[in-house]
Amino acid sequence: MGYFQRLLINTITFMALAYLFPNMLYISGFLTAFIASFVLSFLNGFVKPILHILSLPITILTLGLFSLVINGLMLQLTSFIMGPGRFYVDGFWSAFMIALILSLVNALVSSREAKRHY
């Protein structure tokens, strides 16, 4: 699956989550969700690997579950970069839950894509 397709899936997921959980996530529009998806992918590509290396001992101790915390932090950082008037995540636990759902959607889409190639 291409980069643009993943951005589009994340954008649609953001919009759906903002609709389903309006107290947890605010997005001002589709374009904002698309830009937030791009910002999140940029952070996941450049900042997240550094955080994974720095948190490797605790990630090993928690059997990889600390990666979910890092995903929540990436989403909060995206919210901070985008600004509260356009894209807002209400607190860490909201970011954690949204990041968890976003990860599950991406895993589901990736597994379906992998099955299609066999």
Residue frames as a rotation matrix with the C-alpha (Angstrom) as fourth column:
MET 1
0.587 0.810 0.000 0.00
0.810 -0.587 0.000 0.00
0.000 0.000 -1.000 0.00
GLY 2
-0.105 -0.664 0.741 1.36
0.656 -0.606 -0.450 3.38
0.747 0.438 0.499 -0.95
TYR 3
-0.833 -0.339 -0.437 2.14
0.553 -0.534 -0.640 6.33
-0.017 -0.774 0.632 1.26
PHE 4
-0.813 0.563 0.148 -0.74
-0.492 -0.801 0.340 8.42
0.310 0.204 0.929 -0.05
GLN 5
-0.022 0.828 -0.561 -3.20
-0.071 0.558 0.827 5.58
0.997 0.058 0.046 0.56
ARG 6
-0.268 -0.142 -0.953 -2.02
0.878 0.371 -0.303 5.26
0.396 -0.918 0.025 4.17
LEU 7
-0.993 -0.071 -0.090 -2.40
0.100 -0.925 -0.366 9.01
-0.057 -0.373 0.926 4.64
LEU 8
-0.494 0.869 -0.029 -5.92
-0.564 -0.296 0.771 8.81
0.661 0.397 0.636 3.28
ILE 9
0.058 0.485 -0.872 -6.82
0.414 0.784 0.463 5.90
0.909 -0.388 -0.156 5.57
ASN 10
-0.602 -0.331 -0.727 -5.44
0.797 -0.193 -0.573 7.78
0.049 -0.924 0.380 8.59
THR 11
-0.947 0.290 0.136 -7.38
-0.272 -0.953 0.134 10.87
0.168 0.090 0.982 7.52
ILE 12
-0.130 0.951 -0.281 -10.64
-0.342 0.223 0.913 8.95
0.931 0.215 0.296 7.28
THR 13
-0.050 0.049 -0.998 -9.92
0.759 0.651 -0.006 7.26
0.649 -0.758 -0.070 10.60
PHE 14
-0.917 -0.294 -0.270 -9.26
0.398 -0.716 -0.573 10.63
-0.024 -0.633 0.774 12.24
MET 15
-0.687 0.712 0.148 -12.55
-0.561 -0.648 0.514 11.97
0.462 0.270 0.845 10.88
ALA 16
0.089 0.733 -0.675 -14.47
0.046 0.674 0.738 8.91
0.995 -0.097 0.027 12.08
LEU 17
-0.306 -0.277 -0.911 -12.89
0.876 0.294 -0.383 9.08
0.374 -0.915 0.152 15.54
ALA 18
-0.999 -0.022 0.037 -13.65
0.009 -0.948 -0.317 12.80
0.042 -0.316 0.948 15.81
TYR 19
-0.317 0.947 -0.045 -17.28
-0.580 -0.156 0.800 12.01
0.751 0.280 0.599 14.98
LEU 20
0.219 0.403 -0.889 -17.50
0.310 0.835 0.455 9.05
0.925 -0.375 0.058 17.37
PHE 21
0.167 -0.275 -0.947 -15.60
0.986 0.040 0.162 10.66
-0.007 -0.961 0.277 20.25
PRO 22
0.414 0.035 0.909 -16.20
0.410 -0.899 -0.152 14.43
0.812 0.436 -0.387 20.06
ASN 23
0.976 -0.063 0.209 -15.03
-0.212 -0.490 0.845 14.95
0.049 -0.869 -0.492 23.66
MET 24
0.540 -0.814 0.215 -11.69
0.411 0.478 0.776 13.29
-0.734 -0.331 0.593 22.95
LEU 25
-0.541 -0.727 0.423 -10.76
0.679 -0.082 0.729 14.58
-0.495 0.682 0.538 19.49
TYR 26
0.546 0.646 -0.533 -11.61
0.141 -0.698 -0.702 17.79
-0.826 0.308 -0.472 17.64
ILE 27
-0.588 -0.633 0.503 -10.80
0.652 -0.004 0.758 18.27
-0.478 0.774 0.415 13.95
SER 28
-0.314 0.466 -0.827 -11.92
-0.232 -0.882 -0.410 21.40
-0.921 0.063 0.385 12.11
GLY 29
0.565 0.558 -0.608 -12.25
-0.721 -0.024 -0.692 19.70
-0.401 0.830 0.389 8.71
PHE 30
0.947 -0.136 0.291 -11.09
0.242 0.898 -0.367 17.11
-0.212 0.418 0.883 6.22
LEU 31
0.584 -0.772 0.252 -8.06
0.002 -0.309 -0.951 19.12
0.812 0.556 -0.179 5.08
THR 32
0.233 -0.466 0.854 -6.96
-0.938 -0.340 0.070 19.54
0.258 -0.817 -0.516 8.69
ALA 33
0.715 0.070 0.696 -7.27
-0.360 0.890 0.281 15.79
-0.599 -0.451 0.661 9.23
PHE 34
0.896 -0.413 0.164 -5.17
0.362 0.466 -0.807 15.19
0.257 0.783 0.567 6.11
ILE 35
0.322 -0.803 0.502 -2.48
-0.425 -0.596 -0.681 17.63
0.846 0.006 -0.533 7.28
ALA 36
0.357 -0.139 0.924 -2.54
-0.917 0.138 0.375 16.05
-0.179 -0.981 -0.078 10.76
SER 37
0.932 -0.024 0.363 -2.05
0.075 0.989 -0.126 12.63
-0.356 0.144 0.923 9.14
PHE 38
0.645 -0.736 0.206 0.94
0.214 -0.085 -0.973 14.01
0.734 0.671 0.102 7.27
VAL 39
0.197 -0.556 0.808 2.40
-0.808 -0.558 -0.187 15.59
0.555 -0.616 -0.559 10.44
LEU 40
0.620 0.093 0.779 1.87
-0.633 0.645 0.427 12.33
-0.463 -0.758 0.459 12.35
SER 41
0.938 -0.299 0.175 3.60
0.346 0.791 -0.505 10.33
0.013 0.534 0.845 9.61
PHE 42
0.402 -0.819 0.408 6.51
-0.176 -0.507 -0.844 12.78
0.898 0.267 -0.348 9.65
LEU 43
0.207 -0.280 0.937 6.83
-0.969 -0.192 0.157 12.49
0.136 -0.941 -0.311 13.44
ASN 44
0.829 0.148 0.539 6.55
-0.275 0.948 0.162 8.70
-0.487 -0.283 0.826 13.23
GLY 45
0.850 -0.516 0.105 9.35
0.351 0.407 -0.843 8.67
0.392 0.754 0.527 10.68
PHE 46
0.100 -0.880 0.464 11.79
0.038 -0.463 -0.886 10.99
0.994 0.106 -0.013 12.44
VAL 47
-0.138 -0.123 0.983 10.98
-0.876 -0.447 -0.179 11.44
0.462 -0.886 -0.046 16.14
LYS 48
0.765 0.588 0.261 9.46
-0.641 0.663 0.386 8.07
0.054 -0.463 0.885 17.02
PRO 49
0.635 -0.574 -0.517 12.60
0.272 0.793 -0.546 6.01
0.723 0.206 0.660 16.19
ILE 50
-0.387 -0.783 0.487 14.65
-0.224 -0.433 -0.873 8.20
0.894 -0.447 -0.008 18.53
LEU 51
0.029 0.494 0.869 12.09
-0.983 -0.142 0.113 7.74
0.179 -0.858 0.481 21.31
HIS 52
0.910 0.288 -0.300 12.09
-0.270 0.958 0.100 3.98
0.316 -0.010 0.949 20.72
ILE 53
0.142 -0.937 -0.319 15.87
0.286 0.347 -0.893 3.85
0.948 0.036 0.317 21.11
LEU 54
-0.527 -0.353 0.773 15.82
-0.519 -0.587 -0.622 6.01
0.673 -0.729 0.126 24.25
SER 55
0.075 0.671 0.738 13.01
-0.993 0.119 -0.007 3.97
-0.092 -0.732 0.675 25.81
LEU 56
-0.028 -0.120 -0.992 14.31
-0.543 0.835 -0.085 0.55
0.839 0.537 -0.088 24.80
PRO 57
-0.929 -0.346 -0.132 14.88
-0.096 0.571 -0.815 -0.70
0.357 -0.745 -0.564 28.38
ILE 58
-0.602 0.766 0.225 11.34
-0.475 -0.117 -0.872 0.15
-0.641 -0.632 0.435 29.52
THR 59
0.148 0.628 -0.764 9.91
-0.984 0.172 -0.050 -1.19
0.100 0.759 0.643 26.26
ILE 60
-0.434 -0.376 -0.819 11.66
-0.319 0.914 -0.250 -4.50
0.842 0.153 -0.517 26.90
LEU 61
-0.991 0.046 0.128 10.45
-0.113 0.240 -0.964 -4.56
-0.075 -0.970 -0.232 30.52
THR 62
-0.269 0.963 -0.023 6.84
-0.581 -0.181 -0.794 -3.99
-0.768 -0.200 0.608 29.43
LEU 63
-0.388 0.024 0.921 7.13
0.468 0.866 0.175 -6.52
-0.794 0.499 -0.347 26.60
GLY 64
-0.798 -0.068 0.599 6.59
0.590 -0.294 0.752 -3.85
0.125 0.953 0.275 23.97
LEU 65
0.194 0.976 -0.097 3.51
0.977 -0.184 0.109 -2.24
0.088 -0.116 -0.989 25.51
PHE 66
-0.034 -0.269 -0.962 5.39
0.448 -0.865 0.226 1.01
-0.893 -0.424 0.150 26.10
SER 67
-0.885 -0.242 0.397 5.25
0.451 -0.243 0.859 1.50
-0.111 0.939 0.324 22.33
LEU 68
0.026 0.970 0.240 1.56
0.902 -0.126 0.414 2.32
0.432 0.206 -0.878 22.78
VAL 69
0.459 0.043 -0.887 2.54
0.634 -0.716 0.293 5.12
-0.623 -0.697 -0.356 25.16
ILE 70
-0.623 -0.743 -0.246 4.96
0.284 -0.508 0.813 6.44
-0.729 0.437 0.527 22.54
ASN 71
-0.597 0.496 0.630 2.13
0.728 0.005 0.686 6.36
0.337 0.868 -0.364 19.95
GLY 72
0.490 0.801 -0.345 -0.02
0.871 -0.428 0.243 8.43
0.047 -0.420 -0.906 22.32
LEU 73
0.104 -0.554 -0.826 2.81
0.409 -0.733 0.543 10.90
-0.906 -0.395 0.150 22.78
MET 74
-0.844 -0.393 0.365 3.23
0.466 -0.202 0.861 11.21
-0.265 0.897 0.354 19.01
LEU 75
-0.107 0.898 0.427 -0.47
0.862 -0.130 0.489 12.01
0.495 0.420 -0.760 18.71
GLN 76
0.606 0.271 -0.748 -0.24
0.684 -0.658 0.316 14.63
-0.406 -0.703 -0.584 21.46
LEU 77
-0.395 -0.821 -0.412 2.77
0.338 -0.547 0.766 16.18
-0.854 0.164 0.493 19.73
THR 78
-0.684 0.264 0.680 0.75
0.694 -0.055 0.718 16.27
0.227 0.963 -0.145 16.50
SER 79
0.425 0.896 -0.129 -2.02
0.876 -0.372 0.307 18.07
0.227 -0.244 -0.943 18.38
PHE 80
0.308 -0.402 -0.862 0.49
0.495 -0.706 0.506 20.58
-0.812 -0.583 -0.018 19.75
ILE 81
-0.750 -0.653 0.104 1.98
0.392 -0.313 0.865 21.26
-0.533 0.690 0.491 16.31
MET 82
-0.474 0.644 0.601 -1.41
0.776 -0.017 0.630 21.60
0.416 0.765 -0.492 14.60
GLY 83
-0.921 0.137 0.364 -2.82
-0.262 -0.910 -0.321 23.95
0.287 -0.392 0.874 17.22
PRO 84
-0.805 0.591 0.050 -5.94
0.278 0.450 -0.849 23.64
-0.524 -0.670 -0.526 19.38
GLY 85
-0.188 0.781 -0.596 -8.22
-0.576 -0.579 -0.577 25.50
-0.796 0.235 0.558 16.96
ARG 86
-0.036 0.092 -0.995 -7.69
-0.978 0.199 0.054 22.98
0.203 0.976 0.082 14.16
PHE 87
0.230 -0.008 -0.973 -6.75
-0.048 0.999 -0.020 19.61
0.972 0.052 0.230 15.67
TYR 88
-0.215 -0.233 0.949 -7.07
-0.901 -0.328 -0.285 18.94
0.378 -0.915 -0.139 19.38
VAL 89
-0.037 0.137 -0.990 -6.67
0.240 0.963 0.124 15.81
0.970 -0.233 -0.069 21.48
ASP 90
0.488 0.380 0.786 -8.03
-0.586 -0.525 0.618 16.13
0.647 -0.762 -0.034 25.02
GLY 91
0.457 -0.367 0.810 -5.27
-0.832 0.147 0.536 14.83
-0.316 -0.918 -0.238 27.26
PHE 92
-0.551 -0.828 -0.105 -2.91
-0.823 0.518 0.234 11.90
-0.139 0.215 -0.967 27.31
TRP 93
-0.569 0.340 0.749 -5.48
-0.002 0.910 -0.414 9.14
-0.823 -0.237 -0.517 27.87
SER 94
0.619 0.753 -0.226 -7.56
-0.191 -0.134 -0.972 10.40
-0.762 0.645 0.061 24.98
ALA 95
0.248 -0.631 -0.735 -4.42
-0.968 -0.179 -0.174 10.44
-0.021 0.755 -0.656 22.83
PHE 96
-0.705 -0.518 0.485 -3.58
-0.563 0.824 0.062 6.93
-0.432 -0.230 -0.872 24.05
MET 97
-0.072 0.779 0.623 -7.02
0.128 0.626 -0.769 5.57
-0.989 0.024 -0.144 23.15
ILE 98
0.765 0.344 -0.545 -7.08
-0.427 -0.363 -0.828 7.29
-0.482 0.866 -0.131 19.74
ALA 99
-0.109 -0.894 -0.435 -3.55
-0.994 0.085 0.075 6.08
-0.030 0.440 -0.897 18.97
LEU 100
-0.631 -0.061 0.773 -4.56
-0.263 0.955 -0.138 2.55
-0.730 -0.290 -0.619 19.98
ILE 101
0.412 0.860 0.302 -7.59
0.137 0.269 -0.953 2.60
-0.901 0.434 -0.006 17.66
LEU 102
0.639 -0.252 -0.727 -5.52
-0.736 -0.476 -0.481 4.16
-0.225 0.842 -0.490 14.86
SER 103
-0.489 -0.868 0.084 -2.90
-0.829 0.492 0.265 1.42
-0.272 0.060 -0.961 15.28
LEU 104
-0.354 0.442 0.824 -5.57
0.059 0.890 -0.451 -1.29
-0.933 -0.111 -0.342 15.16
VAL 105
0.738 0.636 -0.225 -7.08
-0.138 -0.183 -0.973 0.17
-0.660 0.750 -0.047 11.99
ASN 106
0.294 -0.716 -0.634 -3.66
-0.954 -0.256 -0.154 0.37
-0.052 0.650 -0.758 10.34
ALA 107
-0.664 -0.523 0.534 -2.85
-0.538 0.831 0.145 -3.21
-0.519 -0.191 -0.833 11.38
LEU 108
0.085 0.797 0.599 -6.18
0.147 0.584 -0.798 -4.43
-0.985 0.156 -0.068 10.02
VAL 109
0.826 0.199 -0.528 -5.69
-0.429 -0.387 -0.816 -2.65
-0.366 0.900 -0.234 6.70
SER 110
-0.096 -0.951 -0.295 -2.10
-0.991 0.064 0.114 -3.90
-0.090 0.304 -0.948 6.43
SER 111
-0.580 -0.100 0.808 -3.13
-0.249 0.967 -0.059 -7.49
-0.775 -0.235 -0.586 7.14
ARG 112
0.527 0.810 0.257 -5.87
0.117 0.230 -0.966 -7.32
-0.842 0.539 0.027 4.51
GLU 113
0.633 -0.382 -0.673 -3.35
-0.763 -0.457 -0.458 -5.92
-0.132 0.803 -0.581 2.03
ALA 114
-0.470 -0.859 0.204 -0.90
-0.823 0.510 0.252 -8.72
-0.321 -0.050 -0.946 2.83
LYS 115
-0.224 0.467 0.856 -3.61
0.045 0.882 -0.469 -11.37
-0.974 -0.067 -0.218 2.34
ARG 116
0.755 0.566 -0.330 -4.50
-0.248 -0.218 -0.944 -9.94
-0.606 0.795 -0.024 -1.05
HIS 117
0.189 -0.784 -0.591 -0.95
-0.980 -0.185 -0.069 -10.55
-0.055 0.592 -0.804 -2.31
TYR 118
-0.610 -0.438 0.660 -1.08
-0.484 0.866 0.127 -14.31
-0.627 -0.242 -0.740 -1.61
